[in-house]
Amino acid sequence: MDITQRLLLNAGVTRRVLVAFLRRELERFGFRKAVLNLSGGVDSSLSCFLTAEALGGENVLALLLPYRTSVPESAEHARQVIGLTGVSSKTIDITPMVEPYFEQFQQMSDVRRGNVMARMRMIVLYDHSVQWEGLPIGTSNKTELLLGYGTLFGDMASAVNPLGDLYKTQVRQMARAVGVPEAIIQKAPSADLWVGQTDEGELGFTYAEVDKLLYLLVDERYKPEEAIAAGFDPKFVETVVQRMRASQFKRMPPIVAKVSRRDVGHDFLYPRDWGT
Amino acid sequence: MLKLRVGLAQISPILGSVQENLRLHLERIEEAKEQQVQLLCFPELSLTGYVLKDLVPYVAMTATESAPAIAELLTASESMDLLFGFIEEDKRHRYYISAAYLSQGRIVHVHRKVYLPTYGMFEEERYLATGDRFRAFDTRFGRLGVLVCEDFWHISAPYALWMDGADVLLLISASPGRGLSPEAVLGSSRSVELINQMYATFLTDFVLHCNRVGVEDGLNFWGGSTIFGPDGRLVAQAPYFEESLLVAELDLGAMRRVRMQLPLLRDERPDLLYTELRRMLRQSGVASREQ
């Protein structure tokens, strides 16, 4: 099986599903507007294009939330996306918000600082969702969700996520189809939380590689040993399986201790779209 | 009667609101009336929406005219025959995914979904009871059979209706779209179209499939309702993902012509199948005791 082929998607039909999803899932809760954090990376750029298509650019607010070490190229790319989609935008520097906290804990690791920044951006996003009267749109893709490569209650937070079932390599295909500039699609993915950070450097493997493995393990339900037999390096398979297992909590709401006959979480099971 | 004008109402029901969905039904019936439709089908759970979970008991109704929504649809059925989907509650408070066929103010037939998918994204058996029969039924347009979604993923279900005399199969569903590929059609659409075409070809029946559209809890329903003729050819298809009313005229005389050329029904051996199945069931009974 050529796994790369299996990850190819028809952009037309995918776009139709995702745009209808965005429109319907907002409208049913009485929203015609949306807000999202636009980093200038391929994920948030695609989310921005799809949301603008679903709601009209004038109904979308893109927030640019740089930190003092953010690479200037990110903002430049974000501005290109804003120009192409016609969305409204606002730039808010998070440096003066997070620095006072960093100053209290001089020895903070990059990961801790990165988490604080991601959560600060979430605070700005949700605050503007009230002011803009629009729902926060997610930008986490399937690869990140499965690997737990994101900050819980940070960049993983949103009301509606159109990208959650697209692997990174599929996000790139979609981005190309909707007209995201090639420079954004081609550049090395990075959360840009500290200088020199890249996703693939931090993870230790490429998205192209891990997407193929995840596709086998998740979509095709291969056992790890079957993935190894299919040609994947045993250490790589072990790392990825371990990452998925260890990050399961990130993909679920906080667990509730059951003591009553019916509790939120176990057996109070209404659809989210209840009555809409 | 050799011609039958059918309509497939590809709607997007409101999740959990029988009242609003009833209004949707009545609007579509009016629209169909203008197009002289004689038989109008709605999708699975058209009166309630699909991802109901704990809402099931709250939207349920008995399959009788004492249910207000059914009473209204019975009145509407004076102008055309109707097939629609709802949650049925029986006398002992079990809940079913049911489909009712109404004609001229009477409930002619109720089918309770037999196969409740409970795997992957589906969890029907957690909330619902299973039906226990496949029965064809007589109408003023001939003998029909009704199946709901997962029912027709089991080859035995259309077969049973065929053997019970159904010449027109009415398949209704709430089929979630999934399966990306370079093709311009979702994998789930492709599969359902293929099996419906296969049934039409193998059974030399008309096979109508009415699917819903819309989005619920992140699931998209792809529509694309189809009508296949007894020669396996596509008669008509509704668009993907969009609400629509597909109207087509079925030439019921086509069955005679197709079955002259291809007498599969005449040559079918249900007695042989029955004997073989009995043998297999007896043997598997022995085998499972030995394990």
Interface residues (C-beta under 8 A of the other chain):
Chain A: R6 L8 L9 N10 G12 V13 T14 R16 V17 A20 F21 R24 E25 Q170 F268 L269 Y270 P271 R272 D273 W274 G275 T276
Chain B: I14 L15 G16 S17 V51 L52 K53 D54 L55 G177 L180 S181 P182 E183 A184 V185 L186 G214 V215 E216 D217 G218 N220 Y240 F241
